[in-house]
Amino acid sequence: MIYLALALLFNVIVSSVLKLFPRYEINSLQAISVNYAVCVVTGIVFTDTNPFTVAVLGTSWLPWALATGVVFIGIFYLMAYCTKVEGMAATVIANKLSLVIPVAFSMMVYGETTGIIKGTGLLMALPAVYLTTMSGKARPGTFRFGWVTLLFFLSGGLDTLMNFITTTFLDTPFDRSGCTILTFATASVSGFLIATYQIIAGKAKPALKNLFAGIVLGVPNFFSIYFLVQGLHSKVFQSSATIPILNISILVATALVAIVIFRERTNKWQAAGLGLAIISILMIALGDGVH
């Protein structure tokens, strides 16, 4: 449970830092690229693991770490953009409700237990996403296939991929730390290549504030993923329950931060979606092992 609590804490910090990017006109791509480089350094120092050796070429998880790193930079940039245009609460809700994808995967592929309570919770999560992605100008019956919806599906796919990698390949502490560090390294290199292109093309300018923002973001971001991997490996709960338990906690905590600290307002549809989300994810978590 301690791993899930720590993953919750650092995920909320990451979401809060991202919320500040528009206020200080931070270039998200540059800051996120630096963030991942900081994640690499933090990981090496904290875990005393150096995956940058010839021996790592023989690991079964190396191709997966490289592929996940590329996906990371795309989703993190999308989260930053959605936070800017849709608000912190809506972005985090859509991101965390994407748990229906990895949960369904775990039940179908790994044969994890399900039942009426958990199944009902999964079904209720879908209208919750429908409601929470409605802006103030949206009307009932209008589904917005926009950035937040895209984030929902991509985040669910990434969670599924991470669960698969952790369950299938990461048996030792070196595997778990090394794979996490190399994933961040790949994301950083990918981000820097894109950022460099933008600078050369005159679409962006480098700034020290972007470097500083990336450093501030990097440390909590490493721990948010590191403790998630540890929590999945600990198997205190089935993965089809671990992800909902973590996501509902992040959902509630981040929404409270958005309302209390950042003074975000939610319309009636988003408020209804948030309430439905809490009920649906609690049902999934409490239904673990209940038939």
Backbone bond lengths (Angstrom), bond angles and torsions (degrees), N, CA, C in turn:
res aa  C-N    CA-C-N  psi(-1)  N-CA   C-N-CA  omega(-1)  CA-C   N-CA-C  phi
1 M - - - 1.462 - - 1.526 112.41 -
2 I 1.341 116.06 -30.45 1.461 119.45 -178.42 1.520 110.65 -62.65
3 Y 1.349 117.09 -34.99 1.458 119.84 178.86 1.526 111.01 -64.67
4 L 1.330 117.00 -40.99 1.458 120.58 179.65 1.529 111.12 -67.25
5 A 1.330 116.84 -38.27 1.462 120.65 178.76 1.525 110.80 -63.96
6 L 1.323 116.27 -41.99 1.467 120.34 179.60 1.529 111.02 -69.82
7 A 1.330 116.57 -38.30 1.466 119.81 176.35 1.524 110.22 -61.66
8 L 1.332 117.09 -39.79 1.465 122.02 176.65 1.516 110.94 -59.97
9 L 1.318 116.66 -50.78 1.463 121.73 -177.54 1.523 111.04 -56.45
10 F 1.324 116.68 -50.10 1.467 119.77 -174.65 1.524 112.00 -74.02
11 N 1.328 118.65 -28.55 1.463 120.27 174.79 1.520 111.65 -66.55
12 V 1.320 116.77 -39.17 1.467 120.40 178.30 1.521 110.59 -66.58
13 I 1.336 116.69 -38.88 1.468 120.62 177.31 1.530 110.40 -62.62
14 V 1.342 116.72 -44.57 1.459 121.16 178.97 1.526 110.94 -59.16
15 S 1.327 117.34 -46.65 1.465 121.60 -179.93 1.523 111.22 -62.31
16 S 1.318 116.94 -38.36 1.466 121.16 -179.61 1.522 111.66 -68.86
17 V 1.328 116.89 -39.53 1.466 120.75 178.18 1.527 110.02 -64.94
18 L 1.338 116.77 -43.10 1.460 120.46 178.59 1.523 111.49 -60.99
19 K 1.321 116.22 -33.66 1.459 120.82 -179.99 1.527 111.18 -62.46
20 L 1.324 116.91 -28.98 1.461 121.48 -177.84 1.527 113.25 -81.56
21 F 1.316 117.87 -13.21 1.467 120.82 -176.96 1.531 112.85 -57.16
22 P 1.352 119.35 -50.35 1.467 118.65 -179.73 1.526 112.77 -62.28
23 R 1.332 116.88 -36.16 1.459 120.46 -177.95 1.524 111.74 -60.70
24 Y 1.316 116.69 -38.03 1.461 121.26 -178.52 1.525 112.52 -102.70
25 E 1.335 116.28 13.10 1.466 123.06 177.76 1.524 111.63 51.95
26 I 1.326 114.87 50.11 1.457 121.31 179.00 1.522 109.42 -81.38
27 N 1.325 117.06 134.95 1.450 121.50 172.83 1.528 107.53 -74.38
28 S 1.318 116.29 108.31 1.460 121.06 -171.88 1.524 112.51 -59.60
29 L 1.317 117.44 -43.54 1.461 120.50 -176.89 1.520 111.47 -63.43
30 Q 1.327 116.51 -45.28 1.459 119.77 179.57 1.522 111.29 -63.96
31 A 1.327 115.95 -45.48 1.466 120.22 -178.49 1.527 111.20 -65.40
32 I 1.323 116.95 -40.72 1.456 120.70 -178.76 1.524 110.98 -68.59
33 S 1.333 116.97 -35.68 1.467 120.49 176.79 1.526 110.44 -63.78
34 V 1.327 116.02 -44.41 1.469 120.19 176.62 1.521 109.86 -64.18
35 N 1.328 116.06 -39.81 1.461 121.77 179.38 1.524 111.53 -54.30
36 Y 1.332 116.42 -44.52 1.457 119.59 -178.68 1.528 112.28 -70.03
37 A 1.321 116.80 -33.27 1.462 119.40 174.99 1.525 110.20 -64.28
38 V 1.333 115.82 -40.21 1.472 120.58 176.85 1.527 110.07 -64.92
39 C 1.330 116.88 -36.95 1.468 120.89 176.63 1.530 110.76 -58.23
40 V 1.329 116.35 -41.01 1.466 121.19 179.95 1.520 110.60 -62.02
41 V 1.342 115.67 -49.46 1.467 120.58 -179.54 1.528 110.41 -62.82
42 T 1.322 116.76 -44.57 1.461 121.37 179.14 1.525 110.81 -59.86
43 G 1.328 115.96 -43.14 1.454 120.45 -179.45 1.519 112.90 -63.96
44 I 1.326 116.76 -42.87 1.463 120.50 -179.83 1.524 110.68 -64.62
45 V 1.332 115.69 -43.00 1.467 119.88 -178.21 1.527 111.04 -70.50
46 F 1.334 116.93 -46.35 1.467 120.80 -174.79 1.522 112.53 -69.62
47 T 1.333 117.52 -41.59 1.464 120.90 -176.13 1.517 113.70 -95.92
48 D 1.348 116.60 -8.01 1.466 121.58 -176.73 1.529 110.50 54.58
49 T 1.336 114.47 42.77 1.456 121.63 -178.65 1.527 109.84 -121.38
50 N 1.334 116.37 131.47 1.457 121.49 176.12 1.527 109.22 -119.72
51 P 1.335 117.07 98.47 1.462 119.82 -178.30 1.528 113.33 -83.65
52 F 1.331 117.51 -1.85 1.461 120.75 -176.95 1.526 110.65 -87.55
53 T 1.321 115.27 64.02 1.454 122.31 179.82 1.527 109.16 -132.48
54 V 1.332 115.39 165.38 1.459 120.17 179.16 1.524 110.73 -63.37
55 A 1.333 116.11 -32.49 1.466 120.79 -176.59 1.524 112.14 -60.49
56 V 1.331 117.14 -29.18 1.465 119.94 -176.02 1.526 111.33 -68.11
57 L 1.342 116.69 -19.28 1.460 120.50 179.73 1.520 111.80 -64.53
58 G 1.321 116.69 -21.50 1.456 120.15 179.96 1.507 114.55 -92.14
59 T 1.323 117.83 1.51 1.466 120.41 -178.79 1.528 110.58 -78.95
60 S 1.305 115.60 147.64 1.467 120.53 -178.86 1.522 112.42 -75.09
61 W 1.334 116.65 -20.35 1.465 119.37 -174.96 1.528 113.85 -92.91
62 L 1.338 118.81 -5.40 1.466 120.59 -176.17 1.531 112.91 -56.82
63 P 1.338 120.17 -50.07 1.475 119.04 -179.92 1.525 112.27 -59.91
64 W 1.330 116.48 -35.41 1.462 120.65 179.93 1.525 110.89 -68.58
65 A 1.332 116.88 -38.73 1.465 120.55 178.44 1.527 110.53 -63.43
66 L 1.334 117.10 -41.57 1.465 120.96 -179.96 1.526 110.94 -65.57
67 A 1.334 115.93 -43.46 1.468 119.43 179.99 1.521 111.36 -65.92
68 T 1.327 116.71 -41.78 1.466 120.91 -179.73 1.523 111.25 -64.09
69 G 1.337 116.58 -36.20 1.461 120.11 179.26 1.515 112.68 -61.42
70 V 1.321 116.34 -39.52 1.465 120.61 178.36 1.532 110.00 -65.69
71 V 1.325 116.69 -41.34 1.467 121.07 178.93 1.528 110.08 -65.49
72 F 1.327 116.29 -38.89 1.466 121.65 -179.38 1.525 112.24 -53.79
73 I 1.327 116.06 -50.88 1.465 119.41 -174.17 1.527 110.36 -64.82
74 G 1.337 116.92 -34.83 1.451 119.80 178.85 1.515 112.63 -68.32
75 I 1.326 116.72 -44.05 1.459 120.54 -178.19 1.528 111.25 -71.45
76 F 1.331 116.88 -39.48 1.459 118.86 -178.91 1.532 110.26 -65.83
77 Y 1.313 116.94 -39.37 1.456 120.47 177.06 1.527 110.28 -65.13
78 L 1.336 116.59 -39.40 1.456 120.82 177.86 1.523 111.10 -64.78
79 M 1.351 117.08 -38.11 1.461 120.46 177.30 1.525 111.17 -62.88
80 A 1.323 115.74 -42.30 1.462 119.64 179.63 1.527 110.62 -63.32
81 Y 1.327 116.51 -40.57 1.460 120.67 -179.90 1.530 110.94 -67.59
82 C 1.343 115.96 -43.62 1.470 119.78 179.71 1.529 111.26 -64.42
83 T 1.325 116.70 -37.77 1.469 120.30 177.17 1.524 110.30 -59.80
84 K 1.330 115.48 -37.47 1.461 120.90 -178.36 1.516 111.80 -70.98
85 V 1.335 117.51 -44.64 1.469 120.11 -172.68 1.529 114.41 -95.39
86 E 1.349 117.08 -23.09 1.460 119.97 -176.45 1.530 113.31 -112.77
87 G 1.331 117.21 -18.24 1.456 120.47 -177.81 1.511 111.67 102.63
88 M 1.326 115.46 157.29 1.461 121.51 -174.99 1.521 112.22 -66.57
89 A 1.329 116.95 -46.23 1.459 120.22 -174.99 1.523 111.61 -63.60
90 A 1.344 117.62 -48.42 1.463 121.36 -178.29 1.526 111.39 -62.05
91 T 1.336 116.31 -39.52 1.468 120.67 -179.46 1.526 111.08 -64.64
92 V 1.323 116.32 -48.06 1.462 119.94 -177.88 1.522 111.11 -67.47
93 I 1.332 117.34 -38.00 1.458 120.70 179.71 1.535 109.99 -62.50
94 A 1.325 117.18 -48.80 1.458 120.27 179.48 1.526 110.90 -62.59
95 N 1.326 116.33 -39.95 1.463 121.31 179.71 1.524 111.20 -63.26
96 K 1.332 116.50 -46.82 1.461 120.01 -175.77 1.524 113.39 -78.06
97 L 1.324 117.59 -29.54 1.460 119.27 178.15 1.531 111.99 -72.20
98 S 1.326 116.47 -10.75 1.455 120.29 176.38 1.523 111.42 -65.53
99 L 1.333 116.26 -2.06 1.468 121.88 177.88 1.526 112.05 -58.20
100 V 1.334 117.68 -21.41 1.465 118.67 -179.57 1.526 111.26 -60.36
101 I 1.325 116.98 -27.13 1.465 120.97 -178.15 1.530 111.36 -73.22
102 P 1.354 119.35 -55.81 1.469 118.10 178.16 1.527 113.87 -66.23
103 V 1.341 117.30 -30.64 1.460 119.83 178.17 1.530 110.11 -65.37
104 A 1.326 116.24 -45.89 1.462 120.12 177.66 1.524 110.97 -61.47
105 F 1.334 115.90 -38.91 1.470 120.96 178.38 1.527 110.70 -62.34
106 S 1.331 116.64 -44.67 1.467 120.98 -178.67 1.521 111.41 -63.01
107 M 1.320 116.14 -38.83 1.458 119.23 -178.23 1.524 111.95 -73.55
108 M 1.337 116.51 -35.39 1.462 119.46 -177.77 1.525 112.36 -81.08
109 V 1.350 116.77 -41.84 1.465 120.51 -174.32 1.514 112.34 -88.55
110 Y 1.346 117.06 -43.43 1.456 120.24 -176.55 1.530 112.80 -94.56
111 G 1.322 116.71 -4.04 1.451 119.99 177.56 1.520 113.53 68.50
112 E 1.347 117.52 27.83 1.457 119.83 179.70 1.524 110.35 -69.46
113 T 1.334 114.72 151.10 1.464 120.17 -172.00 1.520 112.84 -65.64
114 T 1.306 114.80 148.28 1.462 121.40 175.51 1.526 107.42 -138.69
115 G 1.279 116.18 -177.82 1.449 120.46 -178.84 1.512 109.43 -179.93
116 I 1.312 116.57 -173.61 1.467 120.70 -176.20 1.526 111.09 -63.20
117 I 1.342 116.73 -43.92 1.470 119.99 -176.03 1.521 110.96 -65.33
118 K 1.342 115.95 -50.67 1.466 119.40 -178.32 1.522 111.18 -66.33
119 G 1.331 117.18 -40.87 1.458 120.53 179.90 1.519 112.49 -64.47
120 T 1.330 115.98 -40.79 1.466 119.99 177.28 1.523 111.15 -63.78
121 G 1.330 115.76 -39.68 1.465 119.85 177.93 1.509 112.18 -61.79
122 L 1.328 116.97 -40.01 1.462 120.70 177.94 1.527 111.36 -63.22
123 L 1.321 116.50 -41.98 1.462 120.31 179.40 1.524 111.42 -66.55
124 M 1.333 116.60 -37.72 1.468 120.68 -179.42 1.519 111.68 -69.06
125 A 1.330 117.04 -24.75 1.466 119.86 -178.77 1.522 111.98 -65.81
126 L 1.315 117.14 -28.78 1.468 120.33 -177.28 1.531 112.74 -66.73
127 P 1.347 119.44 -50.60 1.469 117.81 175.31 1.523 112.48 -65.40
128 A 1.344 116.74 -24.81 1.467 119.06 176.70 1.522 110.00 -63.39
129 V 1.339 116.81 -42.25 1.466 120.74 176.74 1.522 110.25 -64.56
130 Y 1.325 116.23 -41.01 1.464 121.34 178.32 1.525 111.00 -54.18
131 L 1.324 115.98 -47.00 1.462 120.72 -176.24 1.526 112.57 -73.62
132 T 1.331 117.07 -41.73 1.463 119.28 -174.63 1.517 112.75 -73.61
133 T 1.336 118.61 -14.69 1.459 120.54 177.06 1.527 112.27 -94.07
134 M 1.317 117.37 11.15 1.456 120.91 178.30 1.520 110.15 -93.02
135 S 1.318 115.65 125.18 1.460 119.93 178.96 1.519 109.80 -81.80
136 G 1.318 115.46 177.69 1.460 119.88 -179.06 1.517 113.47 -63.39
137 K 1.357 115.73 -23.03 1.462 119.30 -178.44 1.522 112.46 -93.73
138 A 1.325 115.65 -8.51 1.466 118.86 -177.51 1.518 110.56 -74.52
139 R 1.337 115.87 151.60 1.455 121.33 178.40 1.525 109.15 -109.46
140 P 1.313 117.56 153.54 1.461 119.90 176.01 1.530 110.00 -56.00
141 G 1.319 116.52 139.21 1.459 121.12 -179.11 1.507 113.16 90.54
142 T 1.340 117.43 -1.65 1.460 121.16 179.23 1.517 109.50 -107.46
143 F 1.330 116.18 110.33 1.469 119.29 178.60 1.520 108.85 -92.74
144 R 1.307 117.20 131.26 1.465 122.59 -173.79 1.523 109.88 -99.29
145 F 1.353 115.58 99.42 1.452 119.61 176.33 1.527 107.86 -79.73
146 G 1.304 115.40 71.40 1.448 121.01 -176.89 1.510 111.96 -116.02
147 W 1.338 114.38 -154.73 1.455 120.68 -174.95 1.522 112.16 -64.68
148 V 1.330 117.27 -39.39 1.462 119.97 -178.34 1.531 110.65 -66.96
149 T 1.329 116.76 -37.02 1.457 120.38 177.49 1.524 110.61 -65.68
150 L 1.334 116.09 -41.73 1.466 120.60 176.73 1.523 110.31 -61.35
151 L 1.324 116.04 -41.45 1.462 120.61 178.17 1.529 110.86 -60.31
152 F 1.319 116.90 -38.90 1.467 121.86 179.04 1.532 111.20 -56.47
153 F 1.315 116.66 -49.64 1.460 120.48 -176.66 1.533 112.48 -73.37
154 L 1.316 117.43 -39.64 1.467 119.78 -179.94 1.527 111.29 -68.57
155 S 1.322 116.98 -40.37 1.462 120.24 178.94 1.524 111.15 -64.65
156 G 1.329 115.75 -40.88 1.459 119.34 177.62 1.513 111.86 -63.02
157 G 1.331 115.80 -39.26 1.459 120.10 177.56 1.516 112.15 -65.25
158 L 1.338 116.22 -39.15 1.466 120.06 179.54 1.523 111.09 -68.11
159 D 1.332 117.45 -42.36 1.469 120.58 177.46 1.521 111.15 -60.92
160 T 1.329 115.99 -39.50 1.460 120.66 178.22 1.518 110.56 -63.84
161 L 1.331 116.04 -43.30 1.463 121.16 179.33 1.518 111.57 -62.72
162 M 1.338 116.78 -44.13 1.459 120.43 179.93 1.522 111.48 -64.95
163 N 1.314 116.54 -40.05 1.455 120.73 177.87 1.526 110.55 -62.92
164 F 1.321 116.48 -42.52 1.466 121.77 178.59 1.527 111.29 -62.70
165 I 1.321 116.73 -45.88 1.468 120.81 -179.11 1.522 110.70 -64.20
166 T 1.350 116.60 -46.03 1.467 120.62 -179.10 1.527 111.10 -61.93
167 T 1.318 116.43 -43.53 1.465 120.79 -177.15 1.524 112.60 -71.33
168 T 1.328 116.48 -34.83 1.458 120.85 -171.23 1.527 114.35 -92.39
169 F 1.343 117.07 -36.93 1.465 119.52 -169.21 1.534 116.11 -117.50
170 L 1.322 118.37 -26.95 1.465 120.01 -167.88 1.527 111.38 -94.94
171 D 1.317 115.93 81.29 1.464 121.57 -175.43 1.523 113.46 -90.81
172 T 1.325 117.83 -28.09 1.466 121.24 -175.21 1.524 110.71 -114.30
173 P 1.344 118.12 161.27 1.465 120.75 176.42 1.530 112.43 -57.33
174 F 1.337 117.24 -36.95 1.465 119.76 177.84 1.520 110.79 -64.29
175 D 1.330 116.62 -42.68 1.465 120.14 178.81 1.524 110.85 -59.11
176 R 1.324 117.05 -46.48 1.466 120.91 -176.47 1.527 111.23 -66.89
177 S 1.336 117.03 -45.08 1.468 120.25 179.87 1.517 111.20 -70.87
178 G 1.335 115.65 -46.00 1.461 120.00 -177.30 1.508 112.77 -62.92
179 C 1.330 117.11 -43.40 1.461 120.90 179.26 1.526 111.00 -63.74
180 T 1.332 116.65 -42.14 1.469 120.75 179.05 1.526 110.96 -62.13
181 I 1.331 117.32 -44.65 1.467 121.66 -178.86 1.521 111.36 -65.09
182 L 1.340 117.39 -44.80 1.463 120.41 -179.35 1.528 111.45 -68.18
183 T 1.322 117.11 -31.05 1.464 120.34 174.72 1.520 110.40 -62.47
184 F 1.326 116.16 -46.07 1.461 120.99 177.79 1.529 111.08 -63.97
185 A 1.327 117.17 -40.03 1.467 120.67 -179.62 1.526 110.41 -62.00
186 T 1.325 117.18 -43.11 1.468 121.24 178.57 1.525 111.13 -63.68
187 A 1.330 116.06 -41.83 1.468 120.43 178.54 1.524 110.43 -62.94
188 S 1.329 116.91 -40.33 1.464 120.99 -179.52 1.520 111.53 -64.82
189 V 1.331 116.64 -47.12 1.468 120.66 179.86 1.526 110.39 -61.73
190 S 1.333 116.62 -43.90 1.466 120.63 178.77 1.519 110.94 -60.18
191 G 1.326 116.17 -43.81 1.458 120.63 -179.68 1.511 112.48 -65.70
192 F 1.325 116.79 -42.26 1.465 120.49 -179.81 1.523 111.86 -65.77
193 L 1.332 117.36 -35.51 1.467 120.25 177.55 1.527 110.70 -63.46
194 I 1.334 116.14 -44.18 1.461 119.77 179.16 1.525 110.94 -67.92
195 A 1.337 116.58 -42.54 1.463 120.58 -179.83 1.528 111.08 -63.49
196 T 1.334 116.44 -39.92 1.472 120.67 178.41 1.513 110.87 -62.62
197 Y 1.335 116.17 -42.47 1.463 120.09 177.32 1.528 110.99 -59.87
198 Q 1.333 116.81 -43.95 1.461 120.34 -179.83 1.521 112.03 -62.60
199 I 1.333 115.97 -38.54 1.473 120.28 179.75 1.525 110.58 -67.76
200 I 1.346 116.72 -45.28 1.467 121.06 179.60 1.528 111.18 -63.28
201 A 1.335 115.40 -37.46 1.465 120.50 -178.88 1.525 112.25 -78.64
202 G 1.322 116.71 -3.83 1.454 120.78 179.08 1.512 114.43 78.66
203 K 1.342 116.87 15.15 1.459 120.76 -179.47 1.526 112.55 -86.96
204 A 1.317 117.14 -12.48 1.465 121.49 -179.99 1.528 109.27 -155.97
205 K 1.326 114.63 160.13 1.455 120.58 177.55 1.528 109.56 -125.28
206 P 1.324 116.16 140.92 1.471 118.53 177.49 1.520 110.26 -71.12
207 A 1.322 117.08 148.50 1.464 121.65 179.37 1.516 109.27 -150.30
208 L 1.331 115.75 147.04 1.461 120.46 -179.01 1.522 111.98 -63.29
209 K 1.332 117.00 -31.10 1.467 119.25 -179.21 1.525 111.07 -64.44
210 N 1.350 116.94 -31.08 1.458 120.01 177.22 1.524 110.61 -68.63
211 L 1.327 115.96 -38.52 1.460 121.14 176.69 1.525 110.70 -63.65
212 F 1.308 116.44 -45.40 1.461 121.41 -179.72 1.528 110.72 -63.56
213 A 1.345 116.16 -43.56 1.465 120.29 -179.90 1.524 110.65 -61.80
214 G 1.326 116.86 -39.72 1.455 120.65 178.68 1.515 112.57 -65.01
215 I 1.319 116.61 -37.60 1.469 120.62 178.19 1.527 110.41 -65.89
216 V 1.334 116.19 -44.66 1.471 120.50 179.64 1.524 110.80 -62.54
217 L 1.330 116.68 -37.68 1.461 121.16 -177.74 1.531 112.26 -76.43
218 G 1.319 116.91 -33.08 1.458 121.75 -170.15 1.513 115.97 -61.56
219 V 1.328 116.84 -45.35 1.467 119.97 -175.85 1.531 111.77 -62.73
220 P 1.336 119.37 -53.87 1.471 118.41 178.86 1.530 113.05 -64.94
221 N 1.324 117.10 -30.34 1.459 119.13 -179.92 1.527 111.44 -66.77
222 F 1.332 117.70 -39.65 1.463 119.66 176.75 1.526 110.27 -59.14
223 F 1.320 116.25 -47.75 1.460 119.54 -175.99 1.530 111.91 -69.55
224 S 1.328 117.71 -28.07 1.461 119.63 178.28 1.526 110.61 -64.10
225 I 1.328 117.22 -38.37 1.462 121.25 179.02 1.520 111.19 -81.94
226 Y 1.328 116.44 -40.63 1.471 121.08 -178.41 1.527 111.00 -59.00
227 F 1.329 116.73 -46.91 1.465 119.63 -178.06 1.527 111.84 -74.93
228 L 1.334 117.81 -25.77 1.456 120.16 173.02 1.528 110.39 -64.10
229 V 1.338 115.98 -46.35 1.468 120.67 178.69 1.527 110.23 -61.43
230 Q 1.340 116.29 -43.19 1.466 119.91 179.07 1.529 110.87 -63.61
231 G 1.329 116.10 -39.29 1.461 119.95 179.90 1.517 112.27 -65.85
232 L 1.344 116.95 -40.01 1.457 120.71 178.03 1.527 110.70 -66.01
233 H 1.334 115.83 -38.21 1.466 119.73 -178.45 1.526 112.05 -72.81
234 S 1.325 117.55 -30.03 1.466 120.62 -177.16 1.526 112.32 -65.91
235 K 1.355 116.31 -27.17 1.461 122.48 176.76 1.531 113.05 56.13
236 V 1.345 115.77 36.24 1.461 119.37 172.43 1.525 108.87 -61.75
237 F 1.344 115.34 -38.21 1.456 121.99 173.47 1.525 107.54 -123.16
238 Q 1.307 116.76 166.50 1.454 120.21 168.77 1.524 107.69 -64.46
239 S 1.336 116.58 152.13 1.464 119.08 -179.42 1.523 111.22 -61.70
240 S 1.348 117.04 -27.36 1.462 120.15 178.10 1.521 111.97 -72.41
241 A 1.341 117.28 -7.98 1.466 121.36 174.63 1.525 110.83 -112.51
242 T 1.342 117.47 -32.64 1.466 121.20 -179.35 1.522 111.14 -59.14
243 I 1.332 116.19 -47.43 1.467 120.35 -178.21 1.527 111.92 -64.02
244 P 1.347 119.75 -45.01 1.469 118.86 176.19 1.527 113.24 -61.99
245 I 1.332 117.07 -42.75 1.471 119.77 -179.16 1.520 110.46 -59.28
246 L 1.328 116.20 -44.43 1.465 119.79 179.77 1.514 110.86 -67.77
247 N 1.333 116.81 -44.68 1.456 120.15 -175.16 1.526 113.44 -67.46
248 I 1.325 117.73 -36.81 1.462 118.32 178.56 1.518 110.34 -66.99
249 S 1.320 116.45 -35.93 1.461 120.27 178.61 1.522 110.62 -66.19
250 I 1.333 116.55 -45.15 1.465 120.81 178.16 1.523 110.17 -63.83
251 L 1.329 115.72 -41.06 1.458 121.56 -179.82 1.522 111.64 -57.62
252 V 1.315 116.26 -51.93 1.462 121.18 -177.34 1.522 111.04 -67.18
253 A 1.330 116.47 -46.63 1.467 120.28 -177.31 1.522 111.76 -63.39
254 T 1.334 116.98 -42.48 1.461 120.48 -178.76 1.521 111.15 -69.23
255 A 1.327 116.67 -39.28 1.463 120.12 177.71 1.522 110.72 -61.61
256 L 1.332 117.01 -40.62 1.461 120.82 178.21 1.527 111.20 -64.80
257 V 1.337 116.16 -40.63 1.473 120.17 177.50 1.526 109.81 -62.73
258 A 1.346 116.57 -43.41 1.461 120.73 -179.49 1.527 111.71 -61.74
259 I 1.321 116.39 -40.31 1.469 120.50 -177.20 1.521 112.39 -78.48
260 V 1.336 116.77 -45.50 1.465 120.98 -174.28 1.519 112.50 -79.32
261 I 1.329 117.74 -45.48 1.465 120.65 -174.13 1.522 112.00 -91.27
262 F 1.352 116.82 -45.97 1.459 119.68 -176.05 1.528 113.12 -93.66
263 R 1.319 117.08 -1.52 1.463 122.67 175.26 1.529 113.15 57.94
264 E 1.331 117.05 35.00 1.457 119.70 176.91 1.527 110.33 -73.19
265 R 1.306 115.24 144.71 1.461 120.94 177.02 1.526 109.07 -106.98
266 T 1.310 115.92 143.31 1.457 120.81 176.57 1.517 109.39 -116.84
267 N 1.344 116.06 138.26 1.463 118.51 177.09 1.519 109.77 -78.67
268 K 1.308 116.79 176.27 1.471 120.60 -173.28 1.525 112.23 -65.20
269 W 1.354 116.47 -31.92 1.460 119.19 -179.77 1.527 111.11 -71.99
270 Q 1.322 115.56 -41.88 1.464 119.46 178.12 1.525 111.28 -66.44
271 A 1.334 116.13 -38.24 1.464 120.20 177.86 1.523 110.80 -63.38
272 A 1.332 115.90 -42.37 1.462 120.04 177.53 1.523 110.73 -64.00
273 G 1.336 115.44 -39.82 1.464 120.14 178.26 1.512 112.09 -63.66
274 L 1.335 115.83 -40.02 1.461 120.14 178.84 1.526 110.46 -63.34
275 G 1.339 116.75 -44.20 1.453 120.09 178.94 1.519 112.01 -62.89
276 L 1.334 115.91 -42.76 1.455 120.37 178.79 1.523 111.13 -66.41
277 A 1.346 115.69 -35.60 1.461 120.00 178.82 1.522 110.82 -63.04
278 I 1.326 116.18 -44.42 1.463 120.39 -179.83 1.529 110.49 -60.56
279 I 1.328 116.15 -44.58 1.475 120.29 -179.51 1.526 110.54 -64.78
280 S 1.332 116.32 -45.05 1.466 119.74 -175.32 1.520 111.72 -66.11
281 I 1.315 117.32 -42.60 1.467 119.39 -176.90 1.523 110.39 -73.47
282 L 1.335 117.38 -34.53 1.464 119.68 175.33 1.527 110.57 -62.85
283 M 1.323 116.20 -38.14 1.461 119.12 178.82 1.529 111.02 -64.89
284 I 1.332 115.92 -38.73 1.457 119.25 178.11 1.516 110.78 -64.71
285 A 1.338 115.74 -43.97 1.464 119.77 -177.82 1.529 111.47 -68.03
286 L 1.345 116.58 -46.40 1.463 120.49 -177.95 1.517 112.06 -72.21
287 G 1.336 116.78 -22.28 1.445 120.42 -179.78 1.522 113.75 -81.83
288 D 1.320 116.32 -1.40 1.470 118.84 179.67 1.530 110.29 -62.45
289 G 1.308 115.57 115.28 1.455 119.67 178.63 1.513 113.45 86.23
290 V 1.362 117.46 -2.67 1.456 121.10 179.34 1.531 109.06 -97.13
291 H 1.324 118.13 125.63 1.475 121.36 -175.30 1.533 110.94 -123.21
